[in-house]
Amino acid sequence: MRIIMNRSLLSRAAVVVCSLGLCVSLAACGGSSASQKSSSSAASSSSAPTGMKPLTGVTASGELGKEPKVSFQTPMTVENNTYAVLQKGNGATVEDGDHVCSQGIALSAKDGSQMANSWTKNTPDCSMSINKSSMSAGYYQLFKGQKINATIAFGVNDQSSGSSYIMALTLISKSKPLARAQGTPAKNIPADLPKVTLDAKGKPSLDLNGYKPGNALVAQPLIVGKGRVVKSTDTVTAHYTGWTLDASGKLTQFDSSWDRGEPSDFSLDQVVTGWKNGLAGQTVGSQVLLVVPPSEGYGDTAKSKIPANSTLYFVVDILYAG
C-alpha cells in the first residue's frame, strides 16, 4: 500500500493554474538564440505525444526566458490535451527525474484577455517532476527533452467552470533531487525514541527500543540537511518507509519507496496531517523520524495493512521541496 499517491501532471497543471490565481480544474490536462523573437505553433500530428493533439494558431514573441507575448485570433475554440511549443528553449535539456520550475500566463480563448499571470509577482511553480510514475505518457514525452526557456502552450476547456483558455508555460529552471538524505547528524536525540539503522543504499530499518507512543506527533530529525526550508504548501520528493503494529502487536512494514526503487512525489496538502505537520519546517537533505498518532494519521479507519487507531512510524528522507 502506498501512503503517498503520486500526482498526475493533470493535478500539477492545476497547481500551476492555482499559483497564477486561477484555481480551476484542468479537465484534460524555434531557434536557440537568446534574442529569438517569435515561433510558430505548428506541430506535426505524427510526432504528437501519446494522447495529445497539436494546438494551431497560437504564436509567441519575445526574448527567451522572459515573459512572452502570446498571440492568437479570437474567439478561439480550444480542446483539452492540445499543445504547441511556441518557443524552443536554449538552456539545459530537461531529463528524466528533473524538477522543473515554470512561469505561466492564462489567456481567455474568447477575447484574449489575461486571466492570470505568475510573471507579474515572480511566483514560479516548481511542482513539476519529470518521471513516468507521476505524469501521463503524453506529458512525459512532451516535457522530457525540452530545453529550459522553452514556452509551451496548452488548450484548456474546463466545462465545469465554463472557462476556455490558453495556458502558456515557460520553463525557467530545473534541478535534480538528492538520492538520499545528506547533512549533519542530529544532536541530542532522545534515547527512548525508536532506533533507526540504514543499509548500504540508505533504506532504514526500525527497532522500537521499548518506545511507548503518546498522543502527540513526534518529528525528530536524524540528519539535518542544508537545503531550503520545507513549506506546508510544498510539493516534496522523498524516500520513506512506514511501519505500524499488526494485530499481534508486532512491528510491521506496510510501505516503502525504497522497495519500489524510486522516491515519491507528493503535495503536503495531499497527505495525512502528521506528514504535513512533521515535514513542514524541516530542511531539504534531512532525514526525519515521524511517530504519527491516530489523530494525525487514519484515526479509526483501517487502511489495507494498517489497522484502525494505529500509530504510524516513518523514516523520511527529504530529497526536494518546491
BABA-535505 format. One record per residue (C-alpha): z, y, x. Coordinates in Angstrom, 3 decimals, m for minus. Example, Ala and Ser with C-alpha at 12.3 -4.5 7.8 and 13.67 -1.06 7.14 Angstrom:
# residues 2
<pt><z>7.800</z><y>m4.500</y><x>12.300</x></pt>
<pt><z>7.140</z><y>m1.060</y><x>13.670</x></pt>
This chain:
# residues 322
<pt><z>0.000</z><y>0.000</y><x>0.000</x></pt>
<pt><z>m0.868</z><y>3.448</y><x>1.303</x></pt>
<pt><z>1.772</z><y>6.008</y><x>0.537</x></pt>
<pt><z>m0.691</z><y>8.705</y><x>1.564</x></pt>
<pt><z>m4.081</z><y>8.908</y><x>m0.119</x></pt>
<pt><z>m6.922</z><y>10.382</y><x>1.907</x></pt>
<pt><z>m8.549</z><y>13.248</y><x>0.095</x></pt>
<pt><z>m12.282</z><y>13.192</y><x>m0.538</x></pt>
<pt><z>m14.443</z><y>16.074</y><x>0.567</x></pt>
<pt><z>m14.599</z><y>16.942</y><x>m3.115</x></pt>
<pt><z>m10.931</z><y>17.900</y><x>m3.156</x></pt>
<pt><z>m11.236</z><y>19.505</y><x>0.264</x></pt>
<pt><z>m14.008</z><y>21.707</y><x>m1.065</x></pt>
<pt><z>m11.746</z><y>22.618</y><x>m3.956</x></pt>
<pt><z>m9.134</z><y>23.683</y><x>m1.417</x></pt>
<pt><z>m11.733</z><y>25.852</y><x>0.283</x></pt>
<pt><z>m12.585</z><y>27.481</y><x>m3.014</x></pt>
<pt><z>m8.890</z><y>27.982</y><x>m3.791</x></pt>
<pt><z>m8.437</z><y>29.611</y><x>m0.421</x></pt>
<pt><z>m11.123</z><y>32.049</y><x>m1.500</x></pt>
<pt><z>m9.115</z><y>32.824</y><x>m4.617</x></pt>
<pt><z>m11.397</z><y>30.866</y><x>m6.943</x></pt>
<pt><z>m9.393</z><y>27.790</y><x>m7.950</x></pt>
<pt><z>m11.885</z><y>25.697</y><x>m9.879</x></pt>
<pt><z>m12.704</z><y>22.014</y><x>m9.624</x></pt>
<pt><z>m15.906</z><y>21.100</y><x>m7.833</x></pt>
<pt><z>m17.237</z><y>18.556</y><x>m10.250</x></pt>
<pt><z>m19.654</z><y>17.054</y><x>m7.728</x></pt>
<pt><z>m18.876</z><y>18.255</y><x>m4.959</x></pt>
<pt><z>m32.797</z><y>27.884</y><x>12.130</x></pt>
<pt><z>m32.614</z><y>28.690</y><x>15.792</x></pt>
<pt><z>m29.787</z><y>28.661</y><x>18.356</x></pt>
<pt><z>m29.740</z><y>32.313</y><x>19.361</x></pt>
<pt><z>m26.622</z><y>34.286</y><x>18.502</x></pt>
<pt><z>m28.854</z><y>37.095</y><x>17.328</x></pt>
<pt><z>m30.664</z><y>34.904</y><x>14.795</x></pt>
<pt><z>m31.022</z><y>36.914</y><x>11.588</x></pt>
<pt><z>m32.202</z><y>34.532</y><x>8.877</x></pt>
<pt><z>m33.013</z><y>30.983</y><x>7.914</x></pt>
<pt><z>m34.845</z><y>29.279</y><x>5.089</x></pt>
<pt><z>m33.044</z><y>26.910</y><x>2.736</x></pt>
<pt><z>m35.916</z><y>24.418</y><x>2.646</x></pt>
<pt><z>m34.878</z><y>20.802</y><x>3.247</x></pt>
<pt><z>m36.788</z><y>17.571</y><x>3.037</x></pt>
<pt><z>m35.614</z><y>15.219</y><x>0.299</x></pt>
<pt><z>m36.458</z><y>12.290</y><x>2.560</x></pt>
<pt><z>m33.844</z><y>13.470</y><x>5.052</x></pt>
<pt><z>m31.203</z><y>14.437</y><x>2.481</x></pt>
<pt><z>m27.777</z><y>12.843</y><x>2.948</x></pt>
<pt><z>m26.828</z><y>9.982</y><x>0.633</x></pt>
<pt><z>m26.406</z><y>11.130</y><x>m2.964</x></pt>
<pt><z>m27.403</z><y>14.734</y><x>m2.256</x></pt>
<pt><z>m30.476</z><y>16.820</y><x>m3.003</x></pt>
<pt><z>m31.919</z><y>19.940</y><x>m1.352</x></pt>
<pt><z>m30.914</z><y>23.313</y><x>m2.744</x></pt>
<pt><z>m34.000</z><y>25.532</y><x>m2.645</x></pt>
<pt><z>m34.475</z><y>29.262</y><x>m2.983</x></pt>
<pt><z>m31.381</z><y>30.329</y><x>m1.024</x></pt>
<pt><z>m31.525</z><y>32.136</y><x>2.333</x></pt>
<pt><z>m29.050</z><y>33.764</y><x>4.703</x></pt>
<pt><z>m29.357</z><y>36.509</y><x>7.299</x></pt>
<pt><z>m27.041</z><y>37.970</y><x>9.900</x></pt>
<pt><z>m25.526</z><y>37.118</y><x>13.255</x></pt>
<pt><z>m24.448</z><y>33.519</y><x>13.683</x></pt>
<pt><z>m20.709</z><y>33.042</y><x>13.307</x></pt>
<pt><z>m20.326</z><y>36.274</y><x>11.348</x></pt>
<pt><z>m20.256</z><y>36.829</y><x>7.593</x></pt>
<pt><z>m23.795</z><y>36.052</y><x>6.402</x></pt>
<pt><z>m25.778</z><y>37.878</y><x>3.755</x></pt>
<pt><z>m26.767</z><y>35.187</y><x>1.262</x></pt>
<pt><z>m29.750</z><y>35.875</y><x>m0.995</x></pt>
<pt><z>m31.390</z><y>34.133</y><x>m3.958</x></pt>
<pt><z>m33.246</z><y>35.053</y><x>m7.134</x></pt>
<pt><z>m31.036</z><y>35.424</y><x>m10.198</x></pt>
<pt><z>m30.350</z><y>33.965</y><x>m12.625</x></pt>
<pt><z>m30.454</z><y>30.664</y><x>m10.745</x></pt>
<pt><z>m29.871</z><y>27.191</y><x>m12.133</x></pt>
<pt><z>m27.821</z><y>25.068</y><x>m9.754</x></pt>
<pt><z>m26.845</z><y>21.414</y><x>m9.716</x></pt>
<pt><z>m23.894</z><y>19.679</y><x>m8.156</x></pt>
<pt><z>m24.465</z><y>17.694</y><x>m4.961</x></pt>
<pt><z>m27.165</z><y>20.078</y><x>m3.771</x></pt>
<pt><z>m27.110</z><y>21.690</y><x>m0.331</x></pt>
<pt><z>m29.086</z><y>23.812</y><x>2.114</x></pt>
<pt><z>m28.494</z><y>24.505</y><x>5.783</x></pt>
<pt><z>m29.037</z><y>28.262</y><x>5.757</x></pt>
<pt><z>m28.306</z><y>28.910</y><x>9.434</x></pt>
<pt><z>m28.292</z><y>26.343</y><x>12.203</x></pt>
<pt><z>m25.291</z><y>26.765</y><x>14.460</x></pt>
<pt><z>m25.319</z><y>27.499</y><x>18.169</x></pt>
<pt><z>m21.855</z><y>26.232</y><x>19.117</x></pt>
<pt><z>m20.289</z><y>22.858</y><x>19.832</x></pt>
<pt><z>m21.544</z><y>19.838</y><x>17.901</x></pt>
<pt><z>m19.304</z><y>18.554</y><x>15.107</x></pt>
<pt><z>m18.292</z><y>14.974</y><x>15.894</x></pt>
<pt><z>m16.520</z><y>12.145</y><x>14.156</x></pt>
<pt><z>m12.774</z><y>12.805</y><x>13.953</x></pt>
<pt><z>m13.074</z><y>16.585</y><x>14.319</x></pt>
<pt><z>m11.153</z><y>19.012</y><x>12.151</x></pt>
<pt><z>m13.359</z><y>21.928</y><x>11.165</x></pt>
<pt><z>m12.365</z><y>25.430</y><x>10.102</x></pt>
<pt><z>m14.713</z><y>27.357</y><x>7.826</x></pt>
<pt><z>m15.074</z><y>30.717</y><x>6.134</x></pt>
<pt><z>m16.669</z><y>30.854</y><x>2.698</x></pt>
<pt><z>m18.352</z><y>33.042</y><x>0.111</x></pt>
<pt><z>m18.841</z><y>32.138</y><x>m3.549</x></pt>
<pt><z>m21.676</z><y>33.948</y><x>m5.364</x></pt>
<pt><z>m22.410</z><y>33.794</y><x>m9.081</x></pt>
<pt><z>m25.622</z><y>31.922</y><x>m9.834</x></pt>
<pt><z>m26.055</z><y>34.127</y><x>m12.883</x></pt>
<pt><z>m26.208</z><y>37.533</y><x>m11.241</x></pt>
<pt><z>m25.442</z><y>37.063</y><x>m7.523</x></pt>
<pt><z>m22.141</z><y>38.900</y><x>m7.734</x></pt>
<pt><z>m19.458</z><y>37.946</y><x>m5.254</x></pt>
<pt><z>m16.770</z><y>35.796</y><x>m6.864</x></pt>
<pt><z>m14.666</z><y>35.174</y><x>m3.760</x></pt>
<pt><z>m14.799</z><y>35.744</y><x>m0.006</x></pt>
<pt><z>m12.443</z><y>34.410</y><x>2.693</x></pt>
<pt><z>m14.077</z><y>36.629</y><x>5.329</x></pt>
<pt><z>m12.522</z><y>39.710</y><x>3.722</x></pt>
<pt><z>m8.957</z><y>38.844</y><x>4.755</x></pt>
<pt><z>m9.947</z><y>36.415</y><x>7.516</x></pt>
<pt><z>m8.366</z><y>33.380</y><x>5.842</x></pt>
<pt><z>m10.385</z><y>30.366</y><x>7.047</x></pt>
<pt><z>m9.719</z><y>26.920</y><x>5.642</x></pt>
<pt><z>m9.071</z><y>24.198</y><x>8.248</x></pt>
<pt><z>m8.526</z><y>21.193</y><x>5.999</x></pt>
<pt><z>m11.896</z><y>19.513</y><x>6.563</x></pt>
<pt><z>m11.643</z><y>16.273</y><x>8.547</x></pt>
<pt><z>m14.887</z><y>14.650</y><x>9.638</x></pt>
<pt><z>m14.350</z><y>10.963</y><x>9.055</x></pt>
<pt><z>m15.718</z><y>8.317</y><x>6.738</x></pt>
<pt><z>m12.379</z><y>7.500</y><x>5.160</x></pt>
<pt><z>m11.843</z><y>10.974</y><x>3.717</x></pt>
<pt><z>m15.421</z><y>12.096</y><x>2.998</x></pt>
<pt><z>m18.195</z><y>10.788</y><x>0.806</x></pt>
<pt><z>m21.096</z><y>9.262</y><x>2.729</x></pt>
<pt><z>m23.357</z><y>12.213</y><x>1.931</x></pt>
<pt><z>m20.970</z><y>14.936</y><x>3.081</x></pt>
<pt><z>m20.070</z><y>12.956</y><x>6.185</x></pt>
<pt><z>m23.760</z><y>12.673</y><x>7.073</x></pt>
<pt><z>m24.288</z><y>16.354</y><x>6.369</x></pt>
<pt><z>m21.429</z><y>17.769</y><x>8.436</x></pt>
<pt><z>m21.455</z><y>15.357</y><x>11.359</x></pt>
<pt><z>m23.940</z><y>16.644</y><x>13.918</x></pt>
<pt><z>m23.917</z><y>20.239</y><x>12.682</x></pt>
<pt><z>m23.085</z><y>22.904</y><x>15.241</x></pt>
<pt><z>m20.328</z><y>25.463</y><x>14.996</x></pt>
<pt><z>m21.569</z><y>28.774</y><x>13.486</x></pt>
<pt><z>m23.825</z><y>26.898</y><x>11.043</x></pt>
<pt><z>m23.861</z><y>28.175</y><x>7.445</x></pt>
<pt><z>m24.343</z><y>25.609</y><x>4.686</x></pt>
<pt><z>m24.785</z><y>26.421</y><x>1.005</x></pt>
<pt><z>m23.737</z><y>24.190</y><x>m1.904</x></pt>
<pt><z>m24.651</z><y>24.415</y><x>m5.547</x></pt>
<pt><z>m21.651</z><y>24.166</y><x>m7.878</x></pt>
<pt><z>m21.958</z><y>23.782</y><x>m11.637</x></pt>
<pt><z>m18.450</z><y>23.407</y><x>m12.999</x></pt>
<pt><z>m18.855</z><y>22.645</y><x>m16.695</x></pt>
<pt><z>m15.107</z><y>22.608</y><x>m17.350</x></pt>
<pt><z>m14.788</z><y>26.300</y><x>m16.477</x></pt>
<pt><z>m18.348</z><y>27.374</y><x>m17.192</x></pt>
<pt><z>m18.693</z><y>28.584</y><x>m13.581</x></pt>
<pt><z>m22.002</z><y>28.168</y><x>m11.799</x></pt>
<pt><z>m22.272</z><y>29.490</y><x>m8.278</x></pt>
<pt><z>m23.464</z><y>29.141</y><x>m4.707</x></pt>
<pt><z>m20.756</z><y>28.446</y><x>m2.128</x></pt>
<pt><z>m21.776</z><y>29.261</y><x>1.445</x></pt>
<pt><z>m19.536</z><y>27.802</y><x>4.157</x></pt>
<pt><z>m19.780</z><y>28.945</y><x>7.772</x></pt>
<pt><z>m18.302</z><y>26.530</y><x>10.313</x></pt>
<pt><z>m16.333</z><y>28.706</y><x>12.719</x></pt>
<pt><z>m14.349</z><y>26.295</y><x>14.922</x></pt>
<pt><z>m13.396</z><y>22.683</y><x>15.463</x></pt>
<pt><z>m10.625</z><y>20.717</y><x>17.150</x></pt>
<pt><z>m9.592</z><y>17.114</y><x>17.766</x></pt>
<pt><z>m6.235</z><y>15.798</y><x>16.530</x></pt>
<pt><z>m3.875</z><y>14.234</y><x>19.039</x></pt>
<pt><z>m3.959</z><y>10.456</y><x>19.442</x></pt>
<pt><z>m0.149</z><y>10.152</y><x>19.263</x></pt>
<pt><z>2.942</z><y>12.344</y><x>19.413</x></pt>
<pt><z>3.392</z><y>14.195</y><x>22.676</x></pt>
<pt><z>6.053</z><y>16.658</y><x>23.686</x></pt>
<pt><z>9.657</z><y>16.695</y><x>24.852</x></pt>
<pt><z>12.187</z><y>14.012</y><x>23.841</x></pt>
<pt><z>14.616</z><y>15.490</y><x>21.332</x></pt>
<pt><z>18.211</z><y>16.029</y><x>22.392</x></pt>
<pt><z>21.457</z><y>15.356</y><x>20.542</x></pt>
<pt><z>20.045</z><y>12.755</y><x>18.162</x></pt>
<pt><z>22.955</z><y>11.404</y><x>16.081</x></pt>
<pt><z>23.961</z><y>7.995</y><x>17.415</x></pt>
<pt><z>24.347</z><y>6.453</y><x>13.948</x></pt>
<pt><z>20.730</z><y>7.003</y><x>12.890</x></pt>
<pt><z>18.233</z><y>4.109</y><x>12.825</x></pt>
<pt><z>16.824</z><y>3.300</y><x>16.271</x></pt>
<pt><z>13.097</z><y>3.614</y><x>16.965</x></pt>
<pt><z>11.138</z><y>1.773</y><x>19.646</x></pt>
<pt><z>7.420</z><y>2.155</y><x>20.380</x></pt>
<pt><z>4.868</z><y>m0.377</y><x>21.542</x></pt>
<pt><z>2.261</z><y>0.396</y><x>24.197</x></pt>
<pt><z>m0.081</z><y>2.037</y><x>21.689</x></pt>
<pt><z>2.636</z><y>4.108</y><x>20.045</x></pt>
<pt><z>3.323</z><y>2.102</y><x>16.881</x></pt>
<pt><z>7.038</z><y>2.332</y><x>16.016</x></pt>
<pt><z>9.499</z><y>m0.386</y><x>15.139</x></pt>
<pt><z>12.775</z><y>0.355</y><x>13.366</x></pt>
<pt><z>16.298</z><y>m1.019</y><x>13.708</x></pt>
<pt><z>18.675</z><y>0.237</y><x>11.007</x></pt>
<pt><z>21.512</z><y>0.209</y><x>13.543</x></pt>
<pt><z>24.044</z><y>m0.242</y><x>10.746</x></pt>
<pt><z>22.901</z><y>3.031</y><x>9.150</x></pt>
<pt><z>24.035</z><y>3.711</y><x>5.602</x></pt>
<pt><z>21.851</z><y>6.312</y><x>3.876</x></pt>
<pt><z>23.258</z><y>9.066</y><x>1.723</x></pt>
<pt><z>21.666</z><y>11.143</y><x>m0.999</x></pt>
<pt><z>20.241</z><y>13.827</y><x>1.307</x></pt>
<pt><z>16.907</z><y>13.883</y><x>3.127</x></pt>
<pt><z>17.084</z><y>13.269</y><x>6.867</x></pt>
<pt><z>14.294</z><y>14.736</y><x>9.028</x></pt>
<pt><z>15.202</z><y>14.064</y><x>12.659</x></pt>
<pt><z>12.703</z><y>14.983</y><x>15.407</x></pt>
<pt><z>12.477</z><y>12.281</y><x>18.068</x></pt>
<pt><z>9.798</z><y>14.046</y><x>20.092</x></pt>
<pt><z>9.358</z><y>17.822</y><x>19.849</x></pt>
<pt><z>5.709</z><y>18.879</y><x>20.096</x></pt>
<pt><z>4.434</z><y>22.183</y><x>21.395</x></pt>
<pt><z>1.792</z><y>22.786</y><x>18.720</x></pt>
<pt><z>1.725</z><y>25.086</y><x>15.722</x></pt>
<pt><z>4.479</z><y>25.007</y><x>13.125</x></pt>
<pt><z>3.572</z><y>22.948</y><x>10.065</x></pt>
<pt><z>3.462</z><y>24.903</y><x>6.802</x></pt>
<pt><z>4.326</z><y>23.420</y><x>3.430</x></pt>
<pt><z>0.756</z><y>24.081</y><x>2.260</x></pt>
<pt><z>m0.954</z><y>22.499</y><x>5.285</x></pt>
<pt><z>m3.277</z><y>19.565</y><x>5.489</x></pt>
<pt><z>m1.839</z><y>17.209</y><x>8.088</x></pt>
<pt><z>m3.215</z><y>14.364</y><x>10.177</x></pt>
<pt><z>m0.548</z><y>11.818</y><x>11.041</x></pt>
<pt><z>0.139</z><y>8.318</y><x>12.264</x></pt>
<pt><z>3.073</z><y>6.792</y><x>10.417</x></pt>
<pt><z>4.858</z><y>3.598</y><x>9.498</x></pt>
<pt><z>7.074</z><y>3.181</y><x>6.440</x></pt>
<pt><z>9.856</z><y>0.728</y><x>5.648</x></pt>
<pt><z>12.285</z><y>0.053</y><x>2.851</x></pt>
<pt><z>14.754</z><y>m2.661</y><x>1.881</x></pt>
<pt><z>13.396</z><y>m5.564</y><x>m0.123</x></pt>
<pt><z>15.268</z><y>m7.299</y><x>m2.940</x></pt>
<pt><z>17.297</z><y>m9.323</y><x>m0.417</x></pt>
<pt><z>18.342</z><y>m6.207</y><x>1.496</x></pt>
<pt><z>16.025</z><y>m6.888</y><x>4.458</x></pt>
<pt><z>14.221</z><y>m4.000</y><x>6.142</x></pt>
<pt><z>10.519</z><y>m4.492</y><x>5.376</x></pt>
<pt><z>7.434</z><y>m2.543</y><x>6.426</x></pt>
<pt><z>5.317</z><y>m1.547</y><x>3.431</x></pt>
<pt><z>2.696</z><y>0.685</y><x>5.057</x></pt>
<pt><z>1.363</z><y>1.706</y><x>8.463</x></pt>
<pt><z>m1.616</z><y>3.792</y><x>9.528</x></pt>
<pt><z>m1.276</z><y>2.152</y><x>12.953</x></pt>
<pt><z>m2.200</z><y>m1.198</y><x>11.420</x></pt>
<pt><z>m5.321</z><y>0.340</y><x>9.863</x></pt>
<pt><z>m6.398</z><y>1.646</y><x>13.254</x></pt>
<pt><z>m6.730</z><y>5.319</y><x>12.298</x></pt>
<pt><z>m4.429</z><y>8.185</y><x>11.292</x></pt>
<pt><z>m4.313</z><y>9.516</y><x>7.746</x></pt>
<pt><z>m5.205</z><y>12.966</y><x>6.449</x></pt>
<pt><z>m3.217</z><y>14.416</y><x>3.569</x></pt>
<pt><z>m2.106</z><y>17.634</y><x>1.989</x></pt>
<pt><z>1.625</z><y>18.264</y><x>1.889</x></pt>
<pt><z>1.064</z><y>19.199</y><x>m1.752</x></pt>
<pt><z>m0.010</z><y>15.595</y><x>m2.460</x></pt>
<pt><z>2.846</z><y>13.553</y><x>m1.024</x></pt>
<pt><z>6.386</z><y>12.658</y><x>m2.038</x></pt>
<pt><z>8.818</z><y>15.566</y><x>m1.821</x></pt>
<pt><z>10.603</z><y>14.048</y><x>1.169</x></pt>
<pt><z>7.421</z><y>14.235</y><x>3.243</x></pt>
<pt><z>6.725</z><y>17.831</y><x>2.304</x></pt>
<pt><z>10.288</z><y>18.990</y><x>2.909</x></pt>
<pt><z>10.706</z><y>16.863</y><x>6.015</x></pt>
<pt><z>7.498</z><y>17.792</y><x>7.839</x></pt>
<pt><z>7.251</z><y>21.490</y><x>6.949</x></pt>
<pt><z>8.765</z><y>23.453</y><x>9.818</x></pt>
<pt><z>8.129</z><y>20.721</y><x>12.399</x></pt>
<pt><z>5.541</z><y>21.257</y><x>15.141</x></pt>
<pt><z>2.251</z><y>19.507</y><x>15.866</x></pt>
<pt><z>2.797</z><y>16.857</y><x>18.513</x></pt>
<pt><z>6.224</z><y>15.960</y><x>17.157</x></pt>
<pt><z>7.461</z><y>12.548</y><x>16.125</x></pt>
<pt><z>9.880</z><y>12.664</y><x>13.200</x></pt>
<pt><z>12.196</z><y>10.086</y><x>11.665</x></pt>
<pt><z>12.357</z><y>10.604</y><x>7.899</x></pt>
<pt><z>15.011</z><y>8.991</y><x>5.703</x></pt>
<pt><z>13.897</z><y>9.784</y><x>2.168</x></pt>
<pt><z>16.387</z><y>9.268</y><x>m0.676</x></pt>
<pt><z>15.036</z><y>8.055</y><x>m4.039</x></pt>
<pt><z>15.337</z><y>11.575</y><x>m5.464</x></pt>
<pt><z>12.713</z><y>12.779</y><x>m2.960</x></pt>
<pt><z>10.684</z><y>9.569</y><x>m2.996</x></pt>
<pt><z>9.691</z><y>7.485</y><x>m6.016</x></pt>
<pt><z>13.002</z><y>7.680</y><x>m7.907</x></pt>
<pt><z>13.488</z><y>4.883</y><x>m10.410</x></pt>
<pt><z>9.798</z><y>3.891</y><x>m10.362</x></pt>
<pt><z>8.759</z><y>0.740</y><x>m8.496</x></pt>
<pt><z>5.620</z><y>1.052</y><x>m6.354</x></pt>
<pt><z>3.947</z><y>m2.169</y><x>m5.214</x></pt>
<pt><z>6.170</z><y>m3.360</y><x>m2.321</x></pt>
<pt><z>8.713</z><y>m0.592</y><x>m2.949</x></pt>
<pt><z>11.498</z><y>m1.462</y><x>m5.413</x></pt>
<pt><z>12.805</z><y>1.184</y><x>m7.797</x></pt>
<pt><z>15.515</z><y>3.502</y><x>m6.448</x></pt>
<pt><z>14.532</z><y>2.762</y><x>m2.854</x></pt>
<pt><z>15.433</z><y>4.784</y><x>0.215</x></pt>
<pt><z>12.283</z><y>5.125</y><x>2.338</x></pt>
<pt><z>12.259</z><y>5.174</y><x>6.135</x></pt>
<pt><z>9.340</z><y>6.642</y><x>8.062</x></pt>
<pt><z>8.431</z><y>7.430</y><x>11.633</x></pt>
<pt><z>5.688</z><y>10.062</y><x>11.605</x></pt>
<pt><z>3.557</z><y>11.357</y><x>14.482</x></pt>
<pt><z>2.184</z><y>14.807</y><x>13.546</x></pt>
<pt><z>m1.265</z><y>14.955</y><x>15.150</x></pt>
<pt><z>m2.783</z><y>18.014</y><x>13.459</x></pt>
<pt><z>m1.934</z><y>20.621</y><x>10.839</x></pt>
<pt><z>m4.047</z><y>23.386</y><x>9.378</x></pt>
